[in-house]
Amino acid sequence: MKLAVFSAKSYDRTYLEEVRSQRFSQLCEIEYHAFALSEETVPLAKGCDAVCVFVNDTLDARVLRALHAGGVRAILLRCAGFNHVDLPTAETLGLFVANVPAYSPEAVAEFAVALVQTLNRKTHRAYNRVREGNFNIEGLLGTTLHGKTVGIIGVGRIGLATARIFHGFGCRLLAHDPFAGDEFRQYGALVNLDTLLQESHIVSLHCPLTDSTRHLINETTLRQMRPGAMLVNTSRGGLIDTTAVTHALKTRHLGGIALDVYEAEGELFYNDHSGEIIDDDVLMRLMTFPNVLICGHQAFFTREALTEIAEVTLTNLTAFVDGLSCPNSLVTEGHILVRADTAPVRL
C-alpha cells in the first residue's frame, strides 16, 4: 500500500510518522509532497493507492479522474471539511473518501476565544507598543465580556466547546443551528438567525461551508447585526462575503472582525509570502483596518489535534485496506454517505 501525502508540512510528517511507528508500522509506504494537490501536481500520485490531503488541496472532477486513472482508490482528508471535494464525481468513480470529522474541538474553541480577547483588549497592539518602550494605554480601551451576549452559529462539538468557555466568562449565550440537539440549552437559548444577529455583541461562526451557508454573512446579514458588534470566524472562509465585511467596517457598523480563515486563502495560507507582493487586493485592504485581526488557519494547531488527526487518518486507511466499515466515510462503494449541501454535519 502506497500513500501520497500532499500539502505536507514538517509537522504533518512528524505526527504521521510518530503515530505510524506506534500503531501502523506495516500499513503503508508514505511519500510526502510539500505542495498542494492540483491538476498540475496530480501526476505525482500515479502508482499510489491512496492520497492524503488538507483543506486547500484541489479535488475537483478533473483531479479526481486523474487520480483514479493513476491507480488511486482512496482519498483521506486530514480535516473535517469536505467542501473542496467533488463527491458526486468520487461516487461515480467508486472512490473511498473519508475525513477526520472532529479533532480536539477545544483547540479551535480556545483559539476563537483568544481571538476575541486579543481583538477586544488590543493586546496585539499593546505588545508592539511595549516592545518599543511605549507604555501609553490610550487607544487600547476594551470592553468587559462578562454580561455580554455571544451568538454562536453552529453548535456541533466545536460550537459547544466555545459555548462552555464563554459561559465561564459569564456571557449570555444564543445559538442558531437547525440541527442542534438539547445539549446547548444548558448554556443558553436556541434562536433564529435574525434574533441572534440583532442581539449579539459577538458572533462566532462554527458551521460547515455548504451551498446553503456560503456567504452566510453578507450585506444583508451584516446590516442585521447590532452596531459595533464583533465577528469571529474559525470555521471556513467562504462563510463570509469579504467585500461586504470591508464595507461594514468602512461605515463603522461592524465593530471588528477576527479571522483565522479567508475565502480566497488557498493560494496564500500555510506558505511564506513575506518576500513577495501579494496580489489579493481584498485581503490587503482588510488588513489595513486597526479593528481587524487575521491569522493563517491555525486554530486547530495543537499537539493534541495533530496526534488525533494522524491517528484517525491512518485508522481510516486501515478500514479501506481491510475492507471494513469506516464511520468517517463520505463516499464508499460508489455511494455518497454524506452530502455537503444537506448533511447535518457541524464543526
MIMARLUM-146659 format. One record per residue (C-alpha): x, y, z. Coordinates in Angstrom, 3 decimals. Layout:
N
SITE       c1       c2       c3
SITE        X        Y        Z
...
# end
This chain:
347
SITE       c1       c2       c3
SITE    0.000    0.000    0.000
SITE    1.421    3.346   -1.095
SITE    0.142    6.659    0.246
SITE    0.948   10.123   -1.147
SITE    0.557   12.983    1.341
SITE    0.058   16.434   -0.214
SITE    0.412   19.862    1.426
SITE    2.721   18.125    3.886
SITE    4.491   20.413    6.310
SITE    7.182   19.302    8.735
SITE    4.614   18.851   11.495
SITE    2.416   16.630    9.287
SITE    5.377   14.338    8.644
SITE    6.369   14.341   12.339
SITE    2.978   13.333   13.686
SITE    2.055   10.898   10.906
SITE    5.389    9.111   11.293
SITE    5.124    9.068   15.078
SITE    1.651    7.542   15.018
SITE    2.542    5.161   12.207
SITE    5.566    3.829   14.097
SITE    3.448    3.205   17.186
SITE    0.396    1.528   15.689
SITE    0.512    1.307   11.898
SITE    4.098    0.365   11.044
SITE    3.098   -2.285    8.472
SITE    0.224   -0.340    6.943
SITE    1.768    1.631    4.110
SITE    4.696    3.343    2.487
SITE    4.333    7.128    2.563
SITE    5.531    9.753    0.094
SITE    5.387   13.365    1.285
SITE    4.850   16.334   -1.036
SITE    5.151   19.851    0.382
SITE    2.952   21.368   -2.334
SITE   -0.807   21.130   -2.743
SITE   -2.629   18.589   -4.840
SITE   -3.840   20.198   -8.052
SITE   -4.293   19.435  -11.730
SITE   -0.596   20.254  -12.215
SITE    0.707   18.072   -9.376
SITE   -1.661   15.116   -9.636
SITE    0.755   13.093  -11.842
SITE    2.946   12.637   -8.758
SITE    0.229   10.443   -7.240
SITE    0.450    7.958  -10.113
SITE    1.061    4.468   -8.794
SITE   -0.220    5.294   -5.329
SITE   -3.201    3.503   -3.827
SITE   -4.305    6.460   -1.737
SITE   -3.726   10.174   -1.258
SITE   -3.937   12.243    1.912
SITE   -4.941   15.894    1.534
SITE   -5.734   19.011    3.536
SITE   -8.137   21.959    3.368
SITE   -6.659   23.836    0.403
SITE   -5.911   20.902   -1.897
SITE   -7.954   20.705   -5.099
SITE  -10.187   17.671   -5.537
SITE  -12.458   18.730   -8.374
SITE  -13.713   16.408  -11.107
SITE  -10.569   16.683  -13.237
SITE   -8.223   15.929  -10.376
SITE  -10.359   13.027   -9.161
SITE  -10.469   11.477  -12.615
SITE   -6.703   11.850  -12.950
SITE   -6.178   10.257   -9.544
SITE   -8.411    7.342  -10.468
SITE   -6.649    6.873  -13.805
SITE   -3.325    6.756  -11.958
SITE   -4.473    3.975   -9.653
SITE   -5.666    5.906   -6.608
SITE   -8.698    4.349   -4.948
SITE   -8.839    6.124   -1.583
SITE   -8.815    9.795   -0.559
SITE   -8.029   10.604    3.046
SITE   -8.882   14.089    4.288
SITE   -6.918   15.120    7.346
SITE   -9.577   17.718    8.111
SITE  -13.283   17.852    8.902
SITE  -14.491   19.988    5.997
SITE  -15.069   18.394    2.603
SITE  -16.475   21.276    0.577
SITE  -13.374   21.113   -1.666
SITE  -14.169   17.541   -2.776
SITE  -16.428   16.779   -5.752
SITE  -18.329   13.995   -4.015
SITE  -20.623   13.148   -6.962
SITE  -17.588   12.516   -9.162
SITE  -15.976   10.465   -6.388
SITE  -19.193    8.465   -6.198
SITE  -19.176    7.821   -9.948
SITE  -15.551    6.664   -9.816
SITE  -16.186    4.429   -6.821
SITE  -13.567    6.162   -4.688
SITE  -13.330    5.723   -0.941
SITE  -13.365    9.152    0.751
SITE  -13.045    9.647    4.497
SITE  -12.424   12.658    6.718
SITE  -11.463   13.434   10.298
SITE  -14.861   14.693   11.456
SITE  -13.724   16.257   14.715
SITE  -10.325   16.698   16.291
SITE   -9.647   18.418   19.573
SITE  -12.679   20.734   19.375
SITE  -11.353   22.539   22.429
SITE   -8.303   23.632   20.406
SITE  -10.428   25.580   17.917
SITE  -12.786   26.863   20.605
SITE   -9.915   28.146   22.745
SITE   -8.384   29.872   19.729
SITE  -11.683   31.536   18.830
SITE  -11.937   32.956   22.338
SITE   -8.276   34.004   22.202
SITE   -9.016   35.971   19.035
SITE  -11.933   37.682   20.760
SITE   -9.807   38.554   23.775
SITE   -6.943   39.829   21.641
SITE   -9.096   41.991   19.398
SITE  -11.251   43.251   22.250
SITE   -8.441   44.175   24.657
SITE   -5.998   45.062   21.849
SITE   -3.206   43.009   23.391
SITE   -1.506   42.614   19.999
SITE   -1.179   46.384   19.720
SITE   -0.110   46.716   23.366
SITE    2.630   44.123   22.799
SITE    4.056   46.077   19.886
SITE    3.956   49.351   21.825
SITE    5.764   47.980   24.850
SITE    8.430   46.397   22.646
SITE    9.231   49.948   21.513
SITE    9.222   51.349   25.048
SITE    5.770   52.906   24.690
SITE    3.666   52.213   27.789
SITE    0.830   54.594   26.915
SITE   -2.532   52.778   27.161
SITE   -4.601   55.376   25.301
SITE   -6.368   53.749   22.345
SITE   -6.327   50.313   23.979
SITE   -9.732   50.544   25.647
SITE  -11.765   47.342   25.518
SITE  -14.997   46.036   26.993
SITE  -15.752   43.522   29.726
SITE  -17.011   40.209   28.323
SITE  -18.977   39.381   31.475
SITE  -22.655   40.041   30.783
SITE  -22.238   40.430   27.021
SITE  -24.315   38.400   24.573
SITE  -22.417   35.920   22.420
SITE  -24.097   34.349   19.392
SITE  -22.761   31.004   18.191
SITE  -23.740   29.836   14.715
SITE  -23.337   26.069   14.640
SITE  -23.260   24.085   17.881
SITE  -21.508   20.886   16.962
SITE  -18.542   19.798   19.081
SITE  -16.549   22.980   18.465
SITE  -19.534   25.271   18.915
SITE  -20.403   23.579   22.204
SITE  -16.801   23.834   23.409
SITE  -16.891   27.546   22.565
SITE  -20.180   27.932   24.442
SITE  -18.678   26.325   27.549
SITE  -15.803   28.820   27.588
SITE  -17.966   31.899   27.089
SITE  -20.394   30.584   29.682
SITE  -17.467   30.524   32.105
SITE  -16.861   34.215   31.359
SITE  -20.414   34.965   32.463
SITE  -21.743   35.740   28.991
SITE  -25.316   35.380   27.846
SITE  -25.369   32.787   25.061
SITE  -27.546   32.440   21.979
SITE  -27.140   29.833   19.248
SITE  -28.516   29.126   15.812
SITE  -28.287   25.639   14.358
SITE  -31.119   23.868   12.506
SITE  -29.672   20.509   13.560
SITE  -28.989   21.322   17.214
SITE  -29.889   18.894   19.958
SITE  -30.641   19.747   23.547
SITE  -27.056   19.871   24.796
SITE  -26.642   23.597   24.153
SITE  -29.704   24.534   26.225
SITE  -27.731   24.250   29.468
SITE  -25.686   27.255   28.296
SITE  -28.272   29.426   26.561
SITE  -31.170   29.670   24.129
SITE  -31.559   28.386   20.585
SITE  -32.954   31.177   18.426
SITE  -33.428   32.039   14.774
SITE  -30.595   33.707   12.886
SITE  -32.243   37.132   12.817
SITE  -32.583   37.233   16.600
SITE  -29.009   36.067   17.125
SITE  -27.580   38.730   14.830
SITE  -29.673   41.518   16.299
SITE  -28.881   40.768   19.951
SITE  -25.276   39.535   19.956
SITE  -22.273   41.667   20.866
SITE  -20.053   38.886   19.485
SITE  -20.946   36.470   16.678
SITE  -18.767   33.361   16.338
SITE  -19.061   31.055   13.323
SITE  -18.775   27.289   13.804
SITE  -20.848   25.851   10.964
SITE  -19.569   23.979    7.888
SITE  -19.321   25.516    4.441
SITE  -22.133   24.172    2.261
SITE  -24.226   25.526   -0.578
SITE  -26.704   26.853    1.981
SITE  -24.110   28.506    4.258
SITE  -21.820   30.068    1.649
SITE  -21.732   33.835    2.312
SITE  -23.983   33.360    5.307
SITE  -22.512   36.648    6.473
SITE  -23.299   39.061    3.668
SITE  -24.503   42.604    3.099
SITE  -27.988   41.772    4.394
SITE  -26.994   39.810    7.492
SITE  -24.298   42.329    8.380
SITE  -26.946   45.062    8.454
SITE  -28.920   42.915   10.915
SITE  -26.014   42.794   13.368
SITE  -26.093   45.271   16.199
SITE  -23.841   48.315   15.627
SITE  -20.347   47.782   16.976
SITE  -20.616   44.002   17.177
SITE  -17.581   41.769   16.689
SITE  -17.485   38.910   14.167
SITE  -15.230   35.850   14.583
SITE  -14.640   33.087   12.048
SITE  -12.544   29.995   12.799
SITE  -14.569   27.690   10.547
SITE  -14.420   28.226    6.768
SITE  -13.599   31.416    4.875
SITE  -16.458   31.038    2.419
SITE  -18.994   31.659    5.168
SITE  -18.220   35.370    4.863
SITE  -18.552   37.759    1.935
SITE  -15.286   39.608    2.478
SITE  -16.230   42.563    0.294
SITE  -19.408   43.101    2.314
SITE  -17.416   42.916    5.552
SITE  -14.980   45.546    4.274
SITE  -17.890   47.890    3.571
SITE  -19.373   47.248    7.038
SITE  -16.025   48.155    8.591
SITE  -15.686   51.308    6.490
SITE  -19.143   52.504    7.559
SITE  -18.281   51.766   11.228
SITE  -21.274   49.446   11.546
SITE  -19.119   46.382   12.281
SITE  -17.034   46.913   15.396
SITE  -14.310   44.448   14.469
SITE  -13.576   41.106   12.891
SITE  -11.198   38.286   13.794
SITE  -10.460   35.744   11.080
SITE   -8.500   32.518   11.139
SITE   -9.836   31.651    7.674
SITE  -10.360   33.569    4.445
SITE  -12.470   32.696    1.423
SITE   -9.552   33.037   -1.026
SITE   -6.901   31.572    1.255
SITE   -5.987   28.646   -0.997
SITE   -3.011   30.269   -2.738
SITE   -1.766   32.069    0.377
SITE   -2.198   30.236    3.647
SITE    0.373   27.772    5.007
SITE    3.160   29.333    2.942
SITE    5.628   32.197    3.470
SITE    4.900   35.149    1.163
SITE    6.775   37.737    3.239
SITE    9.209   38.431    0.409
SITE    6.549   38.709   -2.277
SITE    3.922   41.159   -3.444
SITE    0.523   39.752   -2.531
SITE   -1.920   40.389   -5.355
SITE   -5.079   39.897   -3.308
SITE   -6.346   43.488   -3.042
SITE   -9.383   42.480   -0.958
SITE   -7.258   40.845    1.724
SITE   -4.681   43.635    1.684
SITE   -7.410   46.256    2.152
SITE   -8.885   44.290    5.014
SITE   -5.539   44.138    6.769
SITE   -5.298   47.947    6.874
SITE   -8.098   48.247    9.444
SITE   -6.961   48.567   13.066
SITE  -10.001   46.572   14.239
SITE   -9.199   43.525   12.092
SITE   -7.193   40.528   13.277
SITE   -6.196   37.839   10.760
SITE   -4.364   34.569   11.380
SITE   -3.348   31.843    8.928
SITE   -5.800   28.998    9.659
SITE   -4.050   27.818   12.808
SITE   -6.927   27.321   15.254
SITE   -6.520   23.531   15.081
SITE   -2.753   23.708   15.556
SITE   -2.040   21.913   18.842
SITE   -0.076   18.771   19.645
SITE   -3.250   17.008   20.704
SITE   -5.091   17.862   17.490
SITE   -2.215   16.814   15.225
SITE   -1.926   13.488   17.037
SITE   -5.650   12.852   16.689
SITE   -5.632   13.816   13.004
SITE   -2.810   11.366   12.307
SITE   -4.474    8.567   14.270
SITE   -7.870    8.958   12.631
SITE   -6.368    9.350    9.139
SITE   -4.399    6.119    9.416
SITE   -7.360    4.339   11.034
SITE   -9.480    5.362    8.039
SITE   -6.830    3.955    5.713
SITE   -6.778    0.710    7.688
SITE  -10.534    0.360    7.236
SITE  -10.119    0.839    3.485
SITE   -7.276   -1.701    3.233
SITE   -9.102   -4.307    5.311
SITE  -12.465   -3.712    3.616
SITE  -14.096   -2.777    6.905
SITE  -16.886   -0.306    7.561
SITE  -15.459    3.148    8.212
SITE  -17.536    5.514   10.377
SITE  -15.851    8.527    8.766
SITE  -16.591    7.579    5.159
SITE  -18.133   10.234    2.958
SITE  -18.153    8.057   -0.167
SITE  -17.622    4.306   -0.231
SITE  -18.527    1.549   -2.649
SITE  -19.931    4.080   -5.079
SITE  -22.390    5.676   -2.663
SITE  -22.326    9.163   -1.172
SITE  -22.913    8.759    2.546
SITE  -22.815   12.472    3.381
SITE  -23.881   15.278    1.066
SITE  -22.303   18.660    1.637
SITE  -25.448   20.559    0.664
SITE  -27.846   18.837    3.037
SITE  -25.958   16.974    5.763
SITE  -26.393   17.964    9.415
SITE  -22.632   17.947    9.880
SITE  -21.389   20.609   12.271
SITE  -17.884   21.627   13.263
# end
